[in-house]
């Protein structure tokens, strides 16, 4: 068993990998593997817990990870020496740092994948000017502040390396952190967001070049020729990589086809190449992370290969190993070293210098480029955000004895402060005008007096699984009377998270501030846009594919704002469950159920929840082959009227047969049914009944000579007979029902398991109903009155 104590000044023996167990007298904390497992679990719990607590403040996860590292280090919990010796003993730090740097290696590879050199070449003069100003002024001020620190708390360090490290530390903008802040603030595809992202990407590349220079200058050798050789060798590595790496990856990508899994050999070869590049740059004397970052930048972003790499790595690296790097930094950060008025004054000076250089430099150039003042201030604070790259710079400086303990603590607190203030300050300074104004338009429902007017639909989907039924539903909705009667916006709902794949999605955003796919780069659009473009060419429907990239908590805002901006009459949302091969419904993601609930509450128009059971099969059915039977179940109320209006529009299609079932109470037993009146007041119910009769009278007049439409009235006495009648008509392709049907019969139905589907929709998707038809549940927009759908999340 490894010994815990040593005699004299002898170094402690290395830790053995695994113990024999507590029953054989071994303490697991004395062995490398169980201790590393405990450290990883502790780091995960602390950082994710802090991220959850900071979520209401809309802070990026990097803030929680920096704070978590500081808490676990000597600044907080580490003040208890027993804890520090038990959980983070000095002899375990080598294993911890190795794991942390291995995670950092692959994270920098993912960060390189996030940067697209093609997009950098297209950076406009405005973004380029902002990037240059955001680097140069903070760098100069950083050099100035380095002289003050050298004269006070950083005496005896290498002057040249110290001033370069200070300049780099103050001039950095964290590209990945900035992207996540912009997504949280709903600015990702705005003018401010595009400019900030372009400038930050240029800033990131420049920061890596400056950091390579700083590392080369911070070597142990006193000869300047050694630093020159290190820097030139690094440049040679980059040039050789540019010549060798892209052709190899292009060869791999040609053998990776869209829709097919990427060959494991190519994935493993790439990971080995990342490690080999890290070994080469470490041998040169720069840092292993430079090699992995260069490989990530050079991997082509076209095709499925880059996405497959990210999918394989991001969760393990970003979620498990990368937080170890923040803890490794936290163990080196001792805030207690900042003592006295002088030290706190120097902290204030460094924070002021960092903020002043970034913000003023960015604002001045932005105003010169005729950017409005509010947007210029927002850009200034956005470019001032720091993150992991900042900590990498500081840790390299600490390891190479360029930064002492006190300077290191001051710089870590500066990075934490500048990142923490970014979100609240930008929210205060810049509020997009589009949220303040509410679009005014006439047709917010399908039910309308002028049935020949154009119908605008916002059709949302989660994945390619939803597309066939969505296209077949659009085909059924197009009618035949007016060539331009239907316009559809097909919105792909994508979650933006802390994962690297979210940044890759951002590159698909259109340049007009709306979350459209860029049609010029069709090869990058994937199967989604291709499917809708193909249908658009074959039909008379105008379809515009788009994507909403946002977090699940505020995805409904994107949906509702887009519907209002595009003057949609109805939003169609997929149900959160999909049908399995055995016919049962399986939950896709419970988060989407909450999105549907919020859209029902806040939608500026009517809403339809589509329970997809394969309408028309697994592919698009051409107009000449459409043969659907659509059934409308009518009980009464505004939602049922909306379902009937939609059904009447679908009946215009020559391949559709419409059946309208109106349920009425048998006169002889009226009053025997137990009535649960959910309406407040008699007048509103009476008004609804009169509107129902008016619509039905008009509908029956229109279909008098139409053989494709069948209207029946079914007199039933209770809920059981109602269910029996519905089962008789279960052999159809699509049911159209209202979310909140009115009347005695609807109230007599059992309460639905899914409140967002209402009693009738819930019945149709339950195991008690034998139908395999697709169900569309309608909620009609009514004078700004929002739905009140209470959903208990599973």
N, C-alpha and C positions, 0 to 999 in steps of 0.2 A: 504493500500500500504506500502511496506517495506520502511523504512527510510534510507536515504543515509548518514546522519550525526549522530554523537553521541556526547553526552555531557561528558566532562571530559575524563576519561580514560576507560569508559565503553566499552565493546566489542560491535561491530555492531551487530544488530539482524540478524538472518539467513535469507537467501533469500527465498522468496516464489517461488514455482515451475513455475507458468505461470501467465502472465499478463492479464488484461481485454482489452488491446488494446490501441493504441494511441488516439483513438477518445474518450475514457473515461478518458484520462489524465494520463495514465500509460506510463512510459518509459520502453520499452522491455528490455533494458540493465540492469534494476534493478531487473530482475527476472532470476531464474536459468536456466530454459529450453531455452528461446530464446537466452540468452547469450551463453549457451553451444553450441547451433546450430551455432551461429555466429563464435565462436572460432573454431569449427571444420571446417567450410567452409573456414575460413581464413587460417588455418593451411594447408588444402588440396591445396588451390590455391598457397600458397607460396612454399611449398615443391615440388609440381609437377612442378611448373614453374622453380625452381632451378634445378630440375632433368633434365628438357628439355635443359636448358642452359649448364649443365655440360655434356650432352650426347656426344658432340664432343670430350671431354677429356676422354671418356670411363670410367667415374667414376661410382661406384655402387650407388644406390639410397640412401643408408645410409649416404653418405657424404652430399647429398643435404638436408636430413632431419636433420642432426646435425647442418649444417649451417643455415637452416631455423629456428630451435629452438633458435639459438644464435641471429639471426636477430630480431625475434619477442620479445626477452627478453630485459633485461636492458642494454645489451651491445650495442644495436643499436636503434631500434624504441622505446624501453623502456626508453630511455633518455628523451623522451617527457612524462612528468608525466600525462598530460591530457589523452593521449592515453592509458597509462598503467592503470590508474584508470577507464577508460571507458570500455576497452576490457578485461583486466586481473586484475580486482580489487581483493584485498586480500581475501575477503569473497567468491569469486567464485573459488578459487584455490582448495578448498576441493572437489568440484564436478569435476573439471578438473583432479585432481590427481586420484580420484576414477575411472573415465572413463579410464584414461591412464593406471592405474594398472590393471584394468579389461582386457583391450586390451593386456597388457603385459602378463597377466596370460595365455590367450589362445594362444598368440604368442609363449610362451615358451613351451606350449603343442605341437604346430606345430613343433618347433625346436626339441623337443624330438622325434617326428615322423620321422624327417629327419635322426636321428642317428639310425643305425641298430646294435644292440649288436652282432649279428652273424658276421657281417663284421669286428667289432672290434676284435673279437677273432681270425680272420684270418690275422690281421695286421702283416706284416713281421718285421723282426728284424731291418731292415733299418729304416722304418717309426717309429717304437717304439723308437729306439735310437735318431732319430731326434726330436721326441716329448719330450722325457725326457730332452734332451739338451736344447730345446726351452722353457722349463718350469723352469728348475733348475737354469741356469745361470741368466736369467732376474729376477727370484725371489730373488736370492742372491744380485744382484745389486740393486734391488728395496729396499731391507732391508737396504743396505748401503746408498742409497740416502734418505731414510726416516730419518736417523740420521741427515743429513745435513738440511733437511726441518724442523725437530723438533728444531734444534738449531737456526733457523732464523725466519720462518713465521708460524710455527705450534707449538708454545710453549703451554704447558698446556694440550695437548690431551693425551688420553690413549696410552701409548707407545707401548704396546703389540699389541693392535688392529690396531694401525696406521701402524706399520711395516708389519703386515700381509696384510692389505688392499693395501699398496704400492706394496708389492711383487706380489699379485694377479693381480693388475691392469697392471703391467708391463709384466707379463708372459702370458697374455691371447692372444689367436688367435681366431678370429671370424670365426667359421666354416661356417655359412650361407653366410657371406660376401665373404669369400675366394672362395666358390663354384661359386658365381656369377662373381667374377673377373676372375677365370679360364675359365669360359664359354665365357666371353667377349674376352679373349685372345686366344681362340681356343686351350687351353691346358687341357681341362677337362678330356680327355681320353688319354693324353700323359703320359709318365713315370713320368715327373715332376708333373703333375696334380694328378695322382694316389697317389704318395708319399705324396704330400702336403695335400690331402684330408684325407688320413689315419692318418697322424700325427696330423692334426688339430682336427680330431674327438677324438683322445686320449687326446689331449690338452684340448678340451672342457670339457670332463668328469672330468679331473683332476682339471680344473679351478672351476667347480661347487663344488667339494669336498673342495677345499681350501677356496672358498667363504663361504661355510657353516661353516667352522671353523672360518673364520673372523667374520661372523655375530654372532656366538656363543660367541666370545670373546668381542664383542662390546656392550654387554648388559649393562643396567644401574646399575645392582647390583654390589657391590664391592667384593662380595664373589666369589672366583674362582670355588667353587662347583656348583654354578648356571650355569656358562658357561659349565662346564663338563656335567651337567644334560641335558642342551639344546642339546649339541652335541650328547650325547648317545641316547637321545630321537629321534633325527633326524636319527641316524643310525638304531634305532629300527623301525622307520617308513619305511625306505627303505627296510629293511629285510622283514617286514610284507607285503609290497606292492609286492615284488618279489614272495612271496609265494601265495598271494591271487589273485592279478590282472591278471596275464597271463592266468590261467585256465578259468576265467570268460570270458575274451575276446576271447579265443579259442572257447569257447562254442558259443559265438555270431557269430564268423566267420564261423563256420560250418553251420549256418543257413542263411548265406549270399552267394548266388550263383552268379557265374560270369555271367555278362550280365543282371542281374536283379537288380532293385533298392534296396538299403539297407533299411531295415525296420526303420521307424522313431523312434520307441521305443528304438532301439539300439543306434541311434545317440544321442537322448535326455539323455539316461542313461549314456552315455560316458561323455557328457558335465556336467551333474550333478556330476559324479565321479571326474572330473577335479576340479570343484568348491569345493567339499567336501575335496579333498586332499589339496587344497590351504588353506582351513579353518584349517585343522589339523596342517599343518606346521606353519601357522601363530600363532596358539594357542601354539605350542611348543616354538615359539620365533625365528624361523629362518626367513622365508619369505614365503608368499603364493605362489610365483612363483616356489619354489622348489618342492612343491607337484605336480603342474601341469606338470613340466618338467619330473618328475619321471614317472608319468602316461603315458606321451607321449613316453618315451623310452620303456616302458613295453608293449605297444600296438603292437601285432604282425604285421609285414609288409607284410605278405603273403595275397593274395586274394584281393577282392575289398574293404574291410572294411576301411583300412587306407586311400586309395584314396578317398573314399566317405567322410570321416571326413575332409580331407584337402579341398576337393571341397566345402563343406558346410561353412568352416570357413575362408579360406585364404583371400578372397577378402575383406570381411568386416573387418577382424582384421588387416591385413597388410596394406590395402589401406586407412582405415578410422581411426581406433582407435589407432594403433601403433604410427603414427606420433604425436599424442597427448603426448606420453611419451617423445619424443624428445623436444617438446615445453616445457613440464614440466621441463625437464633438462635445457633447454635454459633460462627459467625464473629464475633458480638458478645460472646461469652463468653470472658473471659480469666481463668482460675482463678489465674494468677500475680499478679493484682491483690490477691488475698487474702493479705496478708503480715503477719506479726507476730502476737503473742498477742492483741492487741485485735481484729483482723479475724476470726481463727478463733473467738474468744469470741463475737463478734457473730453468726457463722454458727451456732454452737451455740444462741445465744439465739433466733434466728429459727426454727430447727428445733424447739426446745422449745416456743416460743410457738405455732407452727402445730399441732403434735401435741397439746399440752395443750388448746388451745381446742376443736379438733374432737372429740377423744376424750372429754374430760371433759364437754363440753356434751352430746354425744350419749348418753353412758352415763348421766348423771344423769337426763335426760328419759326414756330408755328404762326405767330402773328405776322411775321415777315412774309409767310406763304399765304396770308389772307385767311387763316383759320379763325373763326369767331373766338372771342375771349374765353367763354365757358368751355368750349371744346379744347382750347389750348391749355387751360388749367387742368382739365381732366387728363389730357395727354401727359402733362408734366408729372402728375401724381402717379399715373399708371406706369410710366417709365421708371419711376423711383422704387418700384417693388423689387425686392431681393428674393433669394431663395437658396436652393441647393448649391448652385454654382458659387455663390458668395461663401458658403461654408467650405466648399472645396478649396477655394483660394486661401481662406484663413487656416484651414488644417494643414495645407502644404507649407504655408509660412510658419506655422507652429512647429511642425515636424522638422523643418530645416533651420530652426533656431532664429528665424528672421523676426518672429513675433514672440514676445515674452507673455507670461500668464496674464498680466494686467492689460496689455494691449489687445490680446486675443479676446478677453472677456468684454472689453469695450466694443470691439468690432462686432462680436456676436450680438450684443444688445442693440447695436445700431441696425444690423440686418433685421432683427426681430421687430424693432419699432417701425422702420420704414415699410415693412410688409404689412404690419398690422393696421397702419393708418390708411392704407391705400383704398380699401373698399368703402369705409365710412366717409372718407373725404370726397371720393369721386361721387358717391351717392348724394352728398350734400351740394357739391359744386355743379354737377351736370345731371340734369333730368331731361331726357329726350321729350320733345314736344308732342311726339306722336301718341304718347300715353295720356296726355292731358286732354286731347281732342277726341271726341267720339264721332265716328263716321255717321252721317245721316243718309239713310237710303230707304226706299219704299218697301221692297219685297223681302221680308224676313221670314216668310213662311211659304210652303208650297200651296196652301189654300189661298186663293186670290180671285178677285173678280175677273181680271184679264188673264185667262189661262194660256193665251198665246204669247205672253211676255217671256223673255229669256229666263231660264232657271239656272242659278249659280249654285254649284255643289262643292263643298270642301270635303273630299273623301280621304280619311286618314287610315293608315295601315302601319303595322309594326314590322312585318317581314314579308318575304316573297310568298309565304304561305297564304297571305290574305289577298294577293293580287288577282288570281283567276276569278274568284267570286265577286270581287270589287268591280272588275272590268265587265263581267256579265250583268251585274246590277246596273252599271252605267249604261250598257247597251239596252237594257230593258227600259231605262228612264228617258231615252233620247226622243221618243215620239217620232212622228213623221210629218206633222203639219208644217213645221217651220224649220228650215235648214239650219239656222243659227239659234235654235230654241234651247240648247243646253251648252253650258260651259262648266268644265270640271277642273278643280285644282286638286291634284293627288299629292297628299303630304305624307312623306315617310317620317314616322316618329322615331327619333334616335335619342338615346340617353347620353348626355354629356356628363362624364364622371371624372375622377382623378386619374383615370387610366390613360395611358399613352395613345391608345386607339382613338380616343376622343379628339386628339389633336389632328390625327390623320383625316378625320371626318370634316374638320374645319376647312381643309384645303379644297373641299368640294363646294364651298359656299359661293354663290354668285356675287359679282362685284357691285350690284345695285342695292345692297343693304338688306335684301330679302333672302330668305334661306332657300334659294333655288339651286338645283344642280346646274352646272355649267354645261350647256349643250355642245359647246365647241370641242370639249374633250370627251367625246362620247365613249372612248375606250375606258375611261375612268369611272363612268357612271354606273356600271354594273347592269345586272339584269333588270332592275326596277325601271329605269328610264327607258331602256330598250323595249320592254313590254308595253309601256304606255305609248311610246312613239309609234310602235308598230300598229297598235289599235287605232291610234289617231289617224294614221294614213289610210286605214281600211274603212273607217267610218266617217260620219259627218259631225263628229263631236270634237270640240276644242278641248284638249287635255294639256295641262301644264304641270309637269312633275316638279315637286319641291321637297325640301327636307327641313324638319325642325330639329335643331340640335340644342337640347336643354336638359336640365336635371329633371328627375321625375317629380320633384316637389312643385315645380312651376311650369311644367310642360303644358298644362291647361291654358296658361297665359298666352303662349305662342299660338295655340289652336284658336282661342277666342279672338285674339288680336288680328290674326290672319283672316279669319272669317269676316270680321268687321271691315277690315281694309279691302278685302276682295268682294264685299257686298254679297256674301253667300246667303242663300235662303235656308240652307240646311247643312249641318255638319253630320257626316256619317262616321261613326266610330266602331272599330271591331270590339266584340265582346272579349273579356279577359280570358275566356276559355276557348280552346279549339277542340275539334272532334277527332277522336282517335279511330283506329281501324275498326274497333269493336262497336263503334257508334256512341260510346260514352264521351262526356266532355272532360277535358283535362286542363288544369290551370296553366296558362302560359307564364304569367307573372302577376302576382297579386297587386303590384304597383300600378298596373294599367287599369285595374278596377277603380282605384282611387282617382286616377286621371279622368276616367269617364264620369265619376261622380261630380268632380269639380267642374267639368265642362257642362254637365246638366244644370248645375247651379248658376254658372256665370255666362252661358252662351248668349250671344247677341242675336240669335236666330233659332230656328227649330233644330232639333237634334234627333238622330236615329242611331240606335245601338244595333249593330248587325251581328247576329249569332250565326256564324258561318258553318253550314253543313254541306258545303260543296255545291253551291248554286251553279248548275250547268256543267258540273264535273271539274276536273283539275286543269282545264285549259279554256281559253277564250272560245266562245261559240259565235260563229259568224252570224251576221244579221239574217241571212237566208235560212239558217238552220235553227233559229230560235223557236222553241216550242215549250213554253212555260205555262203552268196553271198557277195563278196568283190568287190567294184568298184573303179578303179583308174581313176581319171580325169586328163588327160595329155594335157597340153597346150605347154609346153616347158620350158627349163631352168634346172639348177642343182637341185633345190628342187623337181621338178616334176620327174626327173630321179631317185632321192632317193626314192620317193613314189612308182615308178614303180618297182624298185629293191626290195623293201620290199614286194610289192604285189606278185612279181614272186616267192619270197621265201615262202610266205604263200601258194601259189598255189601248192606247193609240198605236202601239207597235203591232204589226200584222201577225207576229208569231206568238202573241200572248193572249190567253183566255183569262178573263177576270171573273171571280166569283165573290159577290158581296153578301155576307150573312149578317142580317140585322136581328138581334135578339130582343124580344119583347116578352113581357110577363103575361101569362094566360089570364084573361079577365076574371075567370070564375074563382081563382084562388089569390087574386091580388090582395095584399095585406097580410097573408099568412107567412110570407117570407120575413125572416128576421132582417130588419133594415138597420144598417150602421151608416148613418149619414155623416160623411166627412166634410160636407160643404157647410159653411157658416152662413146661414140666412136662406130664406126661401126664394128670394128674388133672383139670386145668382143662378140657382138651379133651374128656375123657370126660364130665364134668359138663355141658358145653355140648351134646354129642350127646344125652344123656338128656333134657335140657330141650327140645331140638328135637323129639324123638320124642313126648314128652308133649304138646306143643302141637299137633303135626300130628295125633295120634290124636284129640284133643279136637275139632280143627277138622273132621276128616273125619266125625265123628259128627254135628256140627251141620249139615253141608251135605248130609246123606244124602238129604233130600227137597227140596232147593233146586235148581231147574233153572237159576237165574241164576249159579251158581258151578260152575266146572269145575276139577277138580284132576287134574293129570297129573304122572307121574314120568318123567323123561327120562334114560335110561342112556346116557352118553357115555364115550368113552375118553380124550379129551384136551381141551386148551383150544380147538383148532380146531373140533372137533365142537360144543363148547359155544357158540362164537360162531355157528356155522351154525344151531343150534336157536334162538338168540335172534333171529336175522334172520328166521326163519320166522314169529315172532310180533310182528314189528315194526309191523304194521298195527293198532295199538291207539291209544287216546287218552292213556293215562297209564301209565308204568312206576313201580312201587314197588320199590326195591332197598335193600339194606343198605350202609352205608359200608364196613364191614370184614367181608365174608363169610368164613366159615371152611370148611375142608375142602380136599382135594387139588385139586379142579377150580377153585376160586376162586384158589388159589395158582398154578395153572398159567396163568392169564390174564396177558396182558402188563400191565406197570406203567402206571398211568394218567398222562396228562399233567396231570391235575388231582387231586392227592392228596385234596382235600376232597370229591371225589366217589367215591373208591374205585375199584377195578378195573372193576366192573360199570357204575357210573355213568359213568366215564370212557369206557368202550367205547360206551355208548349216545349220547354227545354227540360222538363222534369222526366224522371223515369216512368211516371204514370201515363205519359202520353206517347203513343207508339210512332209518332211522326218522325220522319227524317228530313223534313223540310227546313230550309233556311228561314230564320225569323228576323224581321226588322221591326224594332219597337220604336215608336215615334213619340216625341215630346214637342208640342207646338209652342212656339214663342208667342207670348201674350202680353203686349204692352209693358215689357221690361220686368214682368213678374218672374222671378227665378224659381227653379224647382227646389223642392225640399226633400232630397233623397237621403235617407239615413241608412248608411251601410256599415255593418259590422264586419271588419276585415277578418278574413280567415287566418 
